[in-house]
Amino acid sequence: MSIIKFNKNRLPWINDRVATWMDTDDFFADDFFMRDKNVPAMNVKENKNDFEIELAVPGFSKKDIEVTLENDILHICANSSKEEVEENENYARREFNYNSFDRKLQLPSSVDQGKNVKAIYKDGILTLNLVKKEDAIEPPKRVIDIV
């Protein structure tokens, strides 16, 4: 018996024959309108001197990942050529597909593109540090003495 994805949009008053037909279409769908599920989850932190971007990209090696910066666009992509399919397995649906992703980010004007972007890949997390321009760094708070 196969496990079928639960359809939370199914209306309770629809009879089983119609519901089975509706669920079958959903079961084999490739989720065209939900392509962003193949995009890695991302955290963006703004620090005093830089921006820190973290992407969850488990299963890739460093050589599979490419990061480029051009015209205020940070382009992060990966392509893994390994595809291990076991011939004896009888899958009804396979959602573990982390062969590739492609993500582009528009950077704010405060990022200094002349500085090197620091990239670290450890334990499935890709961390990028983008340095801010000198004029974008807020000066420290000054306390003014009252006379």
N, CA, C and O atoms as a GROMACS GRO file, in nm:
protein
  588
    1MET      N    1   0.084  -0.118   0.000
    1MET     CA    2   0.000   0.000   0.000
    1MET      C    3   0.089   0.124   0.000
    1MET      O    4   0.184   0.132   0.078
    2SER      N    5   0.059   0.218  -0.086
    2SER     CA    6   0.136   0.342  -0.095
    2SER      C    7   0.076   0.449  -0.006
    2SER      O    8  -0.044   0.450   0.021
    3ILE      N    9   0.162   0.539   0.037
    3ILE     CA   10   0.117   0.655   0.114
    3ILE      C   11   0.078   0.763   0.015
    3ILE      O   12   0.153   0.793  -0.078
    4ILE      N   13  -0.039   0.822   0.035
    4ILE     CA   14  -0.088   0.926  -0.055
    4ILE      C   15  -0.084   1.059   0.017
    4ILE      O   16  -0.121   1.068   0.134
    5LYS      N   17  -0.040   1.161  -0.053
    5LYS     CA   18  -0.032   1.295   0.002
    5LYS      C   19  -0.170   1.344   0.042
    5LYS      O   20  -0.265   1.333  -0.036
    6PHE      N   21  -0.183   1.396   0.163
    6PHE     CA   22  -0.309   1.449   0.212
    6PHE      C   23  -0.342   1.578   0.139
    6PHE      O   24  -0.257   1.667   0.126
    7ASN      N   25  -0.466   1.588   0.090
    7ASN     CA   26  -0.510   1.707   0.018
    7ASN      C   27  -0.597   1.789   0.112
    7ASN      O   28  -0.714   1.757   0.131
    8LYS      N   29  -0.542   1.895   0.170
    8LYS     CA   30  -0.617   1.976   0.265
    8LYS      C   31  -0.724   2.060   0.197
    8LYS      O   32  -0.810   2.116   0.264
    9ASN      N   33  -0.720   2.069   0.064
    9ASN     CA   34  -0.821   2.146  -0.009
    9ASN      C   35  -0.944   2.063  -0.044
    9ASN      O   36  -1.041   2.116  -0.098
   10ARG      N   37  -0.942   1.936  -0.014
   10ARG     CA   38  -1.054   1.848  -0.045
   10ARG      C   39  -1.175   1.887   0.038
   10ARG      O   40  -1.166   1.904   0.160
   11LEU      N   41  -1.287   1.901  -0.029
   11LEU     CA   42  -1.409   1.941   0.039
   11LEU      C   43  -1.477   1.819   0.101
   11LEU      O   44  -1.486   1.716   0.035
   12PRO      N   45  -1.525   1.827   0.226
   12PRO     CA   46  -1.578   1.709   0.294
   12PRO      C   47  -1.706   1.655   0.234
   12PRO      O   48  -1.735   1.536   0.253
   13TRP      N   49  -1.786   1.734   0.161
   13TRP     CA   50  -1.914   1.687   0.109
   13TRP      C   51  -1.903   1.622  -0.029
   13TRP      O   52  -2.004   1.573  -0.081
   14ILE      N   53  -1.786   1.619  -0.088
   14ILE     CA   54  -1.770   1.555  -0.218
   14ILE      C   55  -1.763   1.404  -0.198
   14ILE      O   56  -1.692   1.356  -0.110
   15ASN      N   57  -1.840   1.328  -0.282
   15ASN     CA   58  -1.841   1.182  -0.264
   15ASN      C   59  -1.707   1.121  -0.302
   15ASN      O   60  -1.624   1.186  -0.366
   16ASP      N   61  -1.686   0.997  -0.262
   16ASP     CA   62  -1.556   0.931  -0.278
   16ASP      C   63  -1.513   0.915  -0.424
   16ASP      O   64  -1.394   0.923  -0.453
   17ARG      N   65  -1.606   0.893  -0.514
   17ARG     CA   66  -1.570   0.873  -0.654
   17ARG      C   67  -1.508   1.001  -0.712
   17ARG      O   68  -1.406   0.995  -0.781
   18VAL      N   69  -1.570   1.115  -0.686
   18VAL     CA   70  -1.516   1.243  -0.733
   18VAL      C   71  -1.386   1.275  -0.660
   18VAL      O   72  -1.291   1.324  -0.721
   19ALA      N   73  -1.383   1.249  -0.531
   19ALA     CA   74  -1.262   1.277  -0.452
   19ALA      C   75  -1.144   1.195  -0.500
   19ALA      O   76  -1.032   1.246  -0.506
   20THR      N   77  -1.167   1.070  -0.536
   20THR     CA   78  -1.059   0.985  -0.586
   20THR      C   79  -1.002   1.042  -0.715
   20THR      O   80  -0.880   1.045  -0.733
   21TRP      N   81  -1.088   1.088  -0.804
   21TRP     CA   82  -1.043   1.148  -0.929
   21TRP      C   83  -0.961   1.274  -0.902
   21TRP      O   84  -0.856   1.294  -0.964
   22MET      N   85  -1.006   1.359  -0.810
   22MET     CA   86  -0.935   1.482  -0.778
   22MET      C   87  -0.800   1.452  -0.714
   22MET      O   88  -0.701   1.517  -0.746
   23ASP      N   89  -0.794   1.355  -0.624
   23ASP     CA   90  -0.670   1.320  -0.556
   23ASP      C   91  -0.569   1.258  -0.650
   23ASP      O   92  -0.448   1.278  -0.634
   24THR      N   93  -0.615   1.183  -0.749
   24THR     CA   94  -0.524   1.120  -0.844
   24THR      C   95  -0.446   1.225  -0.920
   24THR      O   96  -0.325   1.212  -0.938
   25ASP      N   97  -0.513   1.329  -0.966
   25ASP     CA   98  -0.445   1.436  -1.038
   25ASP      C   99  -0.341   1.503  -0.948
   25ASP      O  100  -0.230   1.532  -0.993
   26ASP      N  101  -0.376   1.526  -0.823
   26ASP     CA  102  -0.284   1.590  -0.729
   26ASP      C  103  -0.166   1.498  -0.699
   26ASP      O  104  -0.053   1.545  -0.681
   27PHE      N  105  -0.190   1.369  -0.693
   27PHE     CA  106  -0.087   1.272  -0.659
   27PHE      C  107   0.027   1.270  -0.761
   27PHE      O  108   0.143   1.259  -0.722
   28PHE      N  109  -0.004   1.281  -0.888
   28PHE     CA  110   0.097   1.275  -0.993
   28PHE      C  111   0.143   1.412  -1.042
   28PHE      O  112   0.226   1.420  -1.132
   29ALA      N  113   0.091   1.518  -0.984
   29ALA     CA  114   0.126   1.653  -1.029
   29ALA      C  115   0.272   1.683  -0.998
   29ALA      O  116   0.328   1.632  -0.901
   30ASP      N  117   0.333   1.768  -1.082
   30ASP     CA  118   0.472   1.806  -1.057
   30ASP      C  119   0.479   1.942  -0.987
   30ASP      O  120   0.587   2.000  -0.977
   31ASP      N  121   0.367   1.991  -0.938
   31ASP     CA  122   0.361   2.116  -0.861
   31ASP      C  123   0.423   2.232  -0.938
   31ASP      O  124   0.512   2.300  -0.888
   32PHE      N  125   0.374   2.253  -1.060
   32PHE     CA  126   0.427   2.358  -1.147
   32PHE      C  127   0.423   2.495  -1.080
   32PHE      O  128   0.518   2.573  -1.093
   33PHE      N  129   0.315   2.524  -1.010
   33PHE     CA  130   0.300   2.656  -0.947
   33PHE      C  131   0.372   2.666  -0.814
   33PHE      O  132   0.370   2.772  -0.751
   34MET      N  133   0.435   2.559  -0.770
   34MET     CA  134   0.506   2.561  -0.642
   34MET      C  135   0.653   2.528  -0.664
   34MET      O  136   0.711   2.452  -0.587
   35ARG      N  137   0.713   2.584  -0.767
   35ARG     CA  138   0.853   2.556  -0.799
   35ARG      C  139   0.949   2.603  -0.692
   35ARG      O  140   1.062   2.555  -0.684
   36ASP      N  141   0.907   2.697  -0.609
   36ASP     CA  142   0.999   2.750  -0.509
   36ASP      C  143   1.034   2.646  -0.403
   36ASP      O  144   1.121   2.673  -0.320
   37LYS      N  145   0.971   2.530  -0.403
   37LYS     CA  146   1.010   2.430  -0.305
   37LYS      C  147   1.147   2.370  -0.338
   37LYS      O  148   1.208   2.307  -0.252
   38ASN      N  149   1.197   2.390  -0.460
   38ASN     CA  150   1.331   2.346  -0.496
   38ASN      C  151   1.435   2.454  -0.471
   38ASN      O  152   1.552   2.438  -0.505
   39VAL      N  153   1.392   2.564  -0.411
   39VAL     CA  154   1.483   2.673  -0.377
   39VAL      C  155   1.522   2.654  -0.230
   39VAL      O  156   1.435   2.634  -0.146
   40PRO      N  157   1.651   2.660  -0.199
   40PRO     CA  158   1.691   2.636  -0.060
   40PRO      C  159   1.641   2.746   0.034
   40PRO      O  160   1.629   2.863  -0.004
   41ALA      N  161   1.612   2.706   0.156
   41ALA     CA  162   1.571   2.802   0.259
   41ALA      C  163   1.687   2.896   0.287
   41ALA      O  164   1.804   2.857   0.279
   42MET      N  165   1.654   3.021   0.320
   42MET     CA  166   1.758   3.122   0.333
   42MET      C  167   1.731   3.211   0.455
   42MET      O  168   1.617   3.244   0.485
   43ASN      N  169   1.839   3.249   0.523
   43ASN     CA  170   1.835   3.350   0.629
   43ASN      C  171   1.924   3.464   0.585
   43ASN      O  172   2.032   3.442   0.531
   44VAL      N  173   1.880   3.588   0.609
   44VAL     CA  174   1.961   3.706   0.578
   44VAL      C  175   1.969   3.789   0.704
   44VAL      O  176   1.866   3.830   0.760
   45LYS      N  177   2.092   3.816   0.750
   45LYS     CA  178   2.115   3.898   0.869
   45LYS      C  179   2.192   4.023   0.828
   45LYS      O  180   2.289   4.016   0.753
   46GLU      N  181   2.147   4.137   0.879
   46GLU     CA  182   2.221   4.260   0.856
   46GLU      C  183   2.297   4.293   0.982
   46GLU      O  184   2.238   4.317   1.087
   47ASN      N  185   2.428   4.293   0.971
   47ASN     CA  186   2.516   4.329   1.082
   47ASN      C  187   2.565   4.472   1.061
   47ASN      O  188   2.531   4.536   0.961
   48LYS      N  189   2.644   4.522   1.154
   48LYS     CA  190   2.694   4.658   1.145
   48LYS      C  191   2.779   4.680   1.019
   48LYS      O  192   2.763   4.782   0.951
   49ASN      N  193   2.868   4.586   0.988
   49ASN     CA  194   2.964   4.604   0.878
   49ASN      C  195   2.935   4.519   0.754
   49ASN      O  196   2.999   4.538   0.650
   50ASP      N  197   2.841   4.426   0.764
   50ASP     CA  198   2.817   4.338   0.650
   50ASP      C  199   2.677   4.277   0.654
   50ASP      O  200   2.602   4.295   0.750
   51PHE      N  201   2.646   4.204   0.548
   51PHE     CA  202   2.526   4.121   0.541
   51PHE      C  203   2.572   3.977   0.545
   51PHE      O  204   2.671   3.941   0.482
   52GLU      N  205   2.501   3.894   0.618
   52GLU     CA  206   2.532   3.751   0.625
   52GLU      C  207   2.413   3.674   0.570
   52GLU      O  208   2.301   3.688   0.619
   53ILE      N  209   2.439   3.594   0.467
   53ILE     CA  210   2.334   3.514   0.404
   53ILE      C  211   2.366   3.368   0.429
   53ILE      O  212   2.478   3.323   0.403
   54GLU      N  213   2.269   3.294   0.480
   54GLU     CA  214   2.284   3.150   0.503
   54GLU      C  215   2.182   3.077   0.417
   54GLU      O  216   2.064   3.112   0.415
   55LEU      N  217   2.228   2.975   0.346
   55LEU     CA  218   2.140   2.891   0.265
   55LEU      C  219   2.155   2.747   0.309
   55LEU      O  220   2.267   2.698   0.326
   56ALA      N  221   2.043   2.679   0.327
   56ALA     CA  222   2.044   2.537   0.363
   56ALA      C  223   2.052   2.456   0.233
   56ALA      O  224   1.954   2.444   0.160
   57VAL      N  225   2.170   2.401   0.206
   57VAL     CA  226   2.194   2.326   0.083
   57VAL      C  227   2.260   2.191   0.113
   57VAL      O  228   2.370   2.164   0.066
   58PRO      N  229   2.194   2.106   0.191
   58PRO     CA  230   2.255   1.977   0.224
   58PRO      C  231   2.262   1.886   0.103
   58PRO      O  232   2.181   1.895   0.011
   59GLY      N  233   2.360   1.799   0.103
   59GLY     CA  234   2.373   1.700  -0.003
   59GLY      C  235   2.459   1.743  -0.120
   59GLY      O  236   2.485   1.663  -0.210
   60PHE      N  237   2.504   1.867  -0.120
   60PHE     CA  238   2.592   1.915  -0.226
   60PHE      C  239   2.734   1.919  -0.175
   60PHE      O  240   2.758   1.936  -0.055
   61SER      N  241   2.829   1.904  -0.265
   61SER     CA  242   2.969   1.926  -0.228
   61SER      C  243   3.005   2.068  -0.269
   61SER      O  244   2.933   2.132  -0.346
   62LYS      N  245   3.118   2.118  -0.219
   62LYS     CA  246   3.161   2.254  -0.251
   62LYS      C  247   3.177   2.274  -0.402
   62LYS      O  248   3.146   2.381  -0.454
   63LYS      N  249   3.226   2.172  -0.470
   63LYS     CA  250   3.250   2.186  -0.614
   63LYS      C  251   3.120   2.192  -0.695
   63LYS      O  252   3.122   2.234  -0.810
   64ASP      N  253   3.007   2.151  -0.636
   64ASP     CA  254   2.878   2.157  -0.705
   64ASP      C  255   2.816   2.297  -0.702
   64ASP      O  256   2.728   2.328  -0.782
   65ILE      N  257   2.861   2.382  -0.609
   65ILE     CA  258   2.798   2.512  -0.585
   65ILE      C  259   2.877   2.622  -0.654
   65ILE      O  260   3.000   2.624  -0.650
   66GLU      N  261   2.805   2.713  -0.719
   66GLU     CA  262   2.868   2.828  -0.785
   66GLU      C  263   2.800   2.956  -0.736
   66GLU      O  264   2.677   2.965  -0.735
   67VAL      N  265   2.881   3.054  -0.695
   67VAL     CA  266   2.831   3.183  -0.649
   67VAL      C  267   2.896   3.291  -0.734
   67VAL      O  268   3.019   3.297  -0.743
   68THR      N  269   2.814   3.376  -0.797
   68THR     CA  270   2.866   3.485  -0.878
   68THR      C  271   2.798   3.615  -0.838
   68THR      O  272   2.686   3.615  -0.788
   69LEU      N  273   2.868   3.725  -0.860
   69LEU     CA  274   2.816   3.858  -0.829
   69LEU      C  275   2.839   3.947  -0.951
   69LEU      O  276   2.952   3.968  -0.993
   70GLU      N  277   2.729   3.998  -1.007
   70GLU     CA  278   2.740   4.083  -1.126
   70GLU      C  279   2.621   4.178  -1.131
   70GLU      O  280   2.506   4.136  -1.123
   71ASN      N  281   2.652   4.308  -1.145
   71ASN     CA  282   2.548   4.412  -1.159
   71ASN      C  283   2.442   4.405  -1.050
   71ASN      O  284   2.323   4.401  -1.080
   72ASP      N  285   2.483   4.405  -0.926
   72ASP     CA  286   2.393   4.403  -0.810
   72ASP      C  287   2.312   4.274  -0.796
   72ASP      O  288   2.217   4.271  -0.718
   73ILE      N  289   2.346   4.170  -0.870
   73ILE     CA  290   2.275   4.042  -0.862
   73ILE      C  291   2.370   3.937  -0.806
   73ILE      O  292   2.476   3.910  -0.864
   74LEU      N  293   2.331   3.877  -0.694
   74LEU     CA  294   2.404   3.764  -0.638
   74LEU      C  295   2.336   3.638  -0.688
   74LEU      O  296   2.219   3.614  -0.660
   75HIS      N  297   2.409   3.557  -0.764
   75HIS     CA  298   2.355   3.437  -0.824
   75HIS      C  299   2.417   3.315  -0.756
   75HIS      O  300   2.538   3.297  -0.758
   76ILE      N  301   2.332   3.233  -0.696
   76ILE     CA  302   2.377   3.112  -0.626
   76ILE      C  303   2.308   2.994  -0.694
   76ILE      O  304   2.186   2.988  -0.699
   77CYS      N  305   2.388   2.901  -0.744
   77CYS     CA  306   2.329   2.784  -0.808
   77CYS      C  307   2.414   2.662  -0.777
   77CYS      O  308   2.531   2.672  -0.739
   78ALA      N  309   2.353   2.547  -0.794
   78ALA     CA  310   2.424   2.422  -0.773
   78ALA      C  311   2.366   2.317  -0.866
   78ALA      O  312   2.248   2.319  -0.900
   79ASN      N  313   2.452   2.226  -0.906
   79ASN     CA  314   2.411   2.118  -0.993
   79ASN      C  315   2.491   1.995  -0.955
   79ASN      O  316   2.613   1.992  -0.971
   80SER      N  317   2.423   1.895  -0.906
   80SER     CA  318   2.488   1.771  -0.867
   80SER      C  319   2.456   1.665  -0.972
   80SER      O  320   2.340   1.643  -1.005
   81SER      N  321   2.558   1.603  -1.024
   81SER     CA  322   2.537   1.505  -1.131
   81SER      C  323   2.505   1.366  -1.078
   81SER      O  324   2.472   1.277  -1.156
   82LYS      N  325   2.515   1.346  -0.949
   82LYS     CA  326   2.490   1.211  -0.897
   82LYS      C  327   2.340   1.186  -0.885
   82LYS      O  328   2.268   1.263  -0.821
   83GLU      N  329   2.296   1.080  -0.946
   83GLU     CA  330   2.157   1.039  -0.940
   83GLU      C  331   2.156   0.889  -0.923
   83GLU      O  332   2.178   0.814  -1.018
   84GLU      N  333   2.130   0.846  -0.803
   84GLU     CA  334   2.129   0.703  -0.775
   84GLU      C  335   1.985   0.655  -0.768
   84GLU      O  336   1.912   0.689  -0.675
   85VAL      N  337   1.945   0.577  -0.866
   85VAL     CA  338   1.811   0.522  -0.870
   85VAL      C  339   1.822   0.371  -0.859
   85VAL      O  340   1.891   0.307  -0.937
   86GLU      N  341   1.754   0.318  -0.761
   86GLU     CA  342   1.754   0.173  -0.745
   86GLU      C  343   1.642   0.114  -0.829
   86GLU      O  344   1.526   0.152  -0.814
   87GLU      N  345   1.677   0.024  -0.917
   87GLU     CA  346   1.581  -0.033  -1.011
   87GLU      C  347   1.474  -0.117  -0.942
   87GLU      O  348   1.362  -0.128  -0.994
   88ASN      N  349   1.504  -0.176  -0.828
   88ASN     CA  350   1.410  -0.267  -0.762
   88ASN      C  351   1.307  -0.195  -0.676
   88ASN      O  352   1.212  -0.258  -0.629
   89GLU      N  353   1.324  -0.066  -0.654
   89GLU     CA  354   1.231   0.008  -0.570
   89GLU      C  355   1.106   0.047  -0.650
   89GLU      O  356   1.114   0.077  -0.769
   90ASN      N  357   0.991   0.045  -0.582
   90ASN     CA  358   0.864   0.076  -0.646
   90ASN      C  359   0.806   0.201  -0.583
   90ASN      O  360   0.717   0.193  -0.498
   91TYR      N  361   0.855   0.317  -0.624
   91TYR     CA  362   0.809   0.444  -0.568
   91TYR      C  363   0.677   0.485  -0.631
   91TYR      O  364   0.658   0.473  -0.752
   92ALA      N  365   0.586   0.534  -0.548
   92ALA     CA  366   0.463   0.596  -0.598
   92ALA      C  367   0.487   0.745  -0.619
   92ALA      O  368   0.423   0.808  -0.703
   93ARG      N  369   0.578   0.801  -0.541
   93ARG     CA  370   0.614   0.943  -0.553
   93ARG      C  371   0.752   0.961  -0.492
   93ARG      O  372   0.781   0.905  -0.387
   94ARG      N  373   0.837   1.039  -0.559
   94ARG     CA  374   0.970   1.069  -0.506
   94ARG      C  375   0.985   1.219  -0.494
   94ARG      O  376   0.979   1.291  -0.594
   95GLU      N  377   1.004   1.267  -0.372
   95GLU     CA  378   1.020   1.410  -0.349
   95GLU      C  379   1.160   1.445  -0.301
   95GLU      O  380   1.192   1.563  -0.288
   96PHE      N  381   1.244   1.346  -0.273
   96PHE     CA  382   1.383   1.373  -0.236
   96PHE      C  383   1.461   1.398  -0.364
   96PHE      O  384   1.521   1.306  -0.420
   97ASN      N  385   1.459   1.522  -0.410
   97ASN     CA  386   1.527   1.555  -0.535
   97ASN      C  387   1.606   1.682  -0.513
   97ASN      O  388   1.553   1.793  -0.528
   98TYR      N  389   1.730   1.667  -0.477
   98TYR     CA  390   1.815   1.781  -0.450
   98TYR      C  391   1.931   1.784  -0.549
   98TYR      O  392   2.046   1.801  -0.510
   99ASN      N  393   1.899   1.767  -0.677
   99ASN     CA  394   2.003   1.764  -0.779
   99ASN      C  395   2.052   1.903  -0.818
   99ASN      O  396   2.167   1.920  -0.856
  100SER      N  397   1.962   2.002  -0.809
  100SER     CA  398   2.002   2.136  -0.851
  100SER      C  399   1.911   2.241  -0.789
  100SER      O  400   1.800   2.212  -0.744
  101PHE      N  401   1.961   2.363  -0.786
  101PHE     CA  402   1.880   2.479  -0.750
  101PHE      C  403   1.943   2.601  -0.813
  101PHE      O  404   2.059   2.599  -0.855
  102ASP      N  405   1.866   2.708  -0.820
  102ASP     CA  406   1.912   2.832  -0.879
  102ASP      C  407   1.841   2.946  -0.807
  102ASP      O  408   1.718   2.950  -0.803
  103ARG      N  409   1.917   3.037  -0.751
  103ARG     CA  410   1.858   3.147  -0.676
  103ARG      C  411   1.934   3.275  -0.708
  103ARG      O  412   2.057   3.278  -0.708
  104LYS      N  413   1.859   3.383  -0.736
  104LYS     CA  414   1.919   3.513  -0.766
  104LYS      C  415   1.863   3.615  -0.668
  104LYS      O  416   1.743   3.618  -0.641
  105LEU      N  417   1.952   3.698  -0.615
  105LEU     CA  418   1.913   3.799  -0.518
  105LEU      C  419   1.958   3.937  -0.566
  105LEU      O  420   2.072   3.955  -0.607
  106GLN      N  421   1.867   4.033  -0.560
  106GLN     CA  422   1.901   4.172  -0.589
  106GLN      C  423   1.962   4.230  -0.462
  106GLN      O  424   1.898   4.232  -0.358
  107LEU      N  425   2.086   4.278  -0.472
  107LEU     CA  426   2.155   4.330  -0.355
  107LEU      C  427   2.123   4.478  -0.334
  107LEU      O  428   2.100   4.551  -0.430
  108PRO      N  429   2.121   4.522  -0.208
  108PRO     CA  430   2.101   4.664  -0.183
  108PRO      C  431   2.224   4.744  -0.227
  108PRO      O  432   2.333   4.690  -0.240
  109SER      N  433   2.204   4.873  -0.248
  109SER     CA  434   2.314   4.958  -0.294
  109SER      C  435   2.422   4.975  -0.187
  109SER      O  436   2.532   5.022  -0.217
  110SER      N  437   2.392   4.938  -0.063
  110SER     CA  438   2.490   4.952   0.045
  110SER      C  439   2.598   4.845   0.043
  110SER      O  440   2.695   4.856   0.118
  111VAL      N  441   2.585   4.741  -0.042
  111VAL     CA  442   2.687   4.636  -0.051
  111VAL      C  443   2.804   4.686  -0.136
  111VAL      O  444   2.784   4.741  -0.244
  112ASP      N  445   2.925   4.667  -0.085
  112ASP     CA  446   3.047   4.706  -0.157
  112ASP      C  447   3.087   4.590  -0.248
  112ASP      O  448   3.145   4.492  -0.203
  113GLN      N  449   3.057   4.603  -0.376
  113GLN     CA  450   3.086   4.495  -0.470
  113GLN      C  451   3.234   4.484  -0.505
  113GLN      O  452   3.277   4.385  -0.564
  114GLY      N  453   3.312   4.585  -0.468
  114GLY     CA  454   3.456   4.580  -0.491
  114GLY      C  455   3.528   4.493  -0.390
  114GLY      O  456   3.641   4.451  -0.415
  115LYS      N  457   3.465   4.465  -0.279
  115LYS     CA  458   3.525   4.379  -0.176
  115LYS      C  459   3.494   4.233  -0.206
  115LYS      O  460   3.395   4.202  -0.272
  116ASN      N  461   3.579   4.146  -0.157
  116ASN     CA  462   3.558   4.003  -0.176
  116ASN      C  463   3.439   3.955  -0.094
  116ASN      O  464   3.416   4.000   0.019
  117VAL      N  465   3.364   3.863  -0.152
  117VAL     CA  466   3.255   3.796  -0.081
  117VAL      C  467   3.315   3.673  -0.016
  117VAL      O  468   3.378   3.591  -0.083
  118LYS      N  469   3.295   3.659   0.114
  118LYS     CA  470   3.347   3.543   0.186
  118LYS      C  471   3.240   3.434   0.184
  118LYS      O  472   3.126   3.457   0.223
  119ALA      N  473   3.277   3.315   0.137
  119ALA     CA  474   3.184   3.203   0.127
  119ALA      C  475   3.240   3.084   0.204
  119ALA      O  476   3.354   3.042   0.183
  120ILE      N  477   3.158   3.029   0.293
  120ILE     CA  478   3.196   2.912   0.372
  120ILE      C  479   3.084   2.808   0.360
  120ILE      O  480   2.967   2.841   0.375
  121TYR      N  481   3.122   2.684   0.332
  121TYR     CA  482   3.025   2.575   0.324
  121TYR      C  483   3.060   2.471   0.430
  121TYR      O  484   3.165   2.408   0.423
  122LYS      N  485   2.972   2.455   0.527
  122LYS     CA  486   2.998   2.362   0.637
  122LYS      C  487   2.866   2.301   0.683
  122LYS      O  488   2.768   2.371   0.706
  123ASP      N  489   2.865   2.169   0.696
  123ASP     CA  490   2.750   2.094   0.746
  123ASP      C  491   2.621   2.126   0.672
  123ASP      O  492   2.515   2.136   0.734
  124GLY      N  493   2.629   2.142   0.540
  124GLY     CA  494   2.510   2.166   0.460
  124GLY      C  495   2.460   2.309   0.459
  124GLY      O  496   2.356   2.337   0.400
  125ILE      N  497   2.533   2.400   0.523
  125ILE     CA  498   2.495   2.542   0.527
  125ILE      C  499   2.600   2.623   0.451
  125ILE      O  500   2.718   2.618   0.483
  126LEU      N  501   2.554   2.697   0.349
  126LEU     CA  502   2.641   2.789   0.276
  126LEU      C  503   2.622   2.927   0.337
  126LEU      O  504   2.512   2.981   0.338
  127THR      N  505   2.732   2.985   0.388
  127THR     CA  506   2.728   3.117   0.451
  127THR      C  507   2.807   3.214   0.365
  127THR      O  508   2.923   3.189   0.333
  128LEU      N  509   2.744   3.325   0.329
  128LEU     CA  510   2.808   3.429   0.249
  128LEU      C  511   2.810   3.558   0.329
  128LEU      O  512   2.710   3.596   0.390
  129ASN      N  513   2.924   3.625   0.330
  129ASN     CA  514   2.937   3.755   0.396
  129ASN      C  515   2.966   3.860   0.290
  129ASN      O  516   3.064   3.849   0.215
  130LEU      N  517   2.880   3.962   0.283
  130LEU     CA  518   2.895   4.072   0.187
  130LEU      C  519   2.920   4.200   0.264
  130LEU      O  520   2.837   4.242   0.344
  131VAL      N  521   3.035   4.260   0.241
  131VAL     CA  522   3.078   4.380   0.315
  131VAL      C  523   2.998   4.501   0.268
  131VAL      O  524   2.970   4.517   0.149
  132LYS      N  525   2.962   4.587   0.364
  132LYS     CA  526   2.892   4.712   0.332
  132LYS      C  527   2.993   4.818   0.289
  132LYS      O  528   3.111   4.811   0.324
  133LYS      N  529   2.946   4.917   0.214
  133LYS     CA  530   3.028   5.032   0.176
  133LYS      C  531   3.056   5.114   0.302
  133LYS      O  532   2.978   5.113   0.397
  134GLU      N  533   3.168   5.185   0.300
  134GLU     CA  534   3.207   5.268   0.416
  134GLU      C  535   3.098   5.368   0.452
  134GLU      O  536   3.067   5.386   0.570
  135ASP      N  537   3.039   5.434   0.351
  135ASP     CA  538   2.938   5.536   0.381
  135ASP      C  539   2.805   5.476   0.425
  135ASP      O  540   2.718   5.548   0.474
  136ALA      N  541   2.787   5.345   0.408
  136ALA     CA  542   2.664   5.279   0.452
  136ALA      C  543   2.671   5.235   0.597
  136ALA      O  544   2.569   5.207   0.659
  137ILE      N  545   2.792   5.230   0.652
  137ILE     CA  546   2.809   5.190   0.792
  137ILE      C  547   2.775   5.308   0.880
  137ILE      O  548   2.833   5.416   0.869
  138GLU      N  549   2.679   5.286   0.968
  138GLU     CA  550   2.637   5.394   1.057
  138GLU      C  551   2.746   5.422   1.159
  138GLU      O  552   2.803   5.330   1.217
  139PRO      N  553   2.773   5.549   1.182
  139PRO     CA  554   2.873   5.582   1.284
  139PRO      C  555   2.821   5.543   1.422
  139PRO      O  556   2.700   5.541   1.445
  140PRO      N  557   2.912   5.512   1.513
  140PRO     CA  558   2.868   5.472   1.647
  140PRO      C  559   2.796   5.588   1.717
  140PRO      O  560   2.820   5.705   1.688
  141LYS      N  561   2.710   5.550   1.806
  141LYS     CA  562   2.635   5.649   1.884
  141LYS      C  563   2.731   5.727   1.973
  141LYS      O  564   2.816   5.669   2.041
  142ARG      N  565   2.716   5.859   1.973
  142ARG     CA  566   2.800   5.944   2.058
  142ARG      C  567   2.716   6.001   2.170
  142ARG      O  568   2.602   6.042   2.150
  143VAL      N  569   2.773   6.002   2.286
  143VAL     CA  570   2.707   6.064   2.400
  143VAL      C  571   2.763   6.205   2.413
  143VAL      O  572   2.884   6.225   2.420
  144ILE      N  573   2.675   6.301   2.417
  144ILE     CA  574   2.716   6.442   2.424
  144ILE      C  575   2.698   6.490   2.567
  144ILE      O  576   2.591   6.480   2.626
  145ASP      N  577   2.807   6.544   2.620
  145ASP     CA  578   2.802   6.597   2.757
  145ASP      C  579   2.723   6.728   2.760
  145ASP      O  580   2.738   6.813   2.673
  146ILE      N  581   2.641   6.740   2.859
  146ILE     CA  582   2.566   6.863   2.879
  146ILE      C  583   2.639   6.946   2.983
  146ILE      O  584   2.669   6.899   3.093
  147VAL      N  585   2.667   7.068   2.947
  147VAL     CA  586   2.744   7.156   3.035
  147VAL      C  587   2.652   7.240   3.120
  147VAL      O  588   2.698   7.320   3.200
   0.00000   0.00000   0.00000
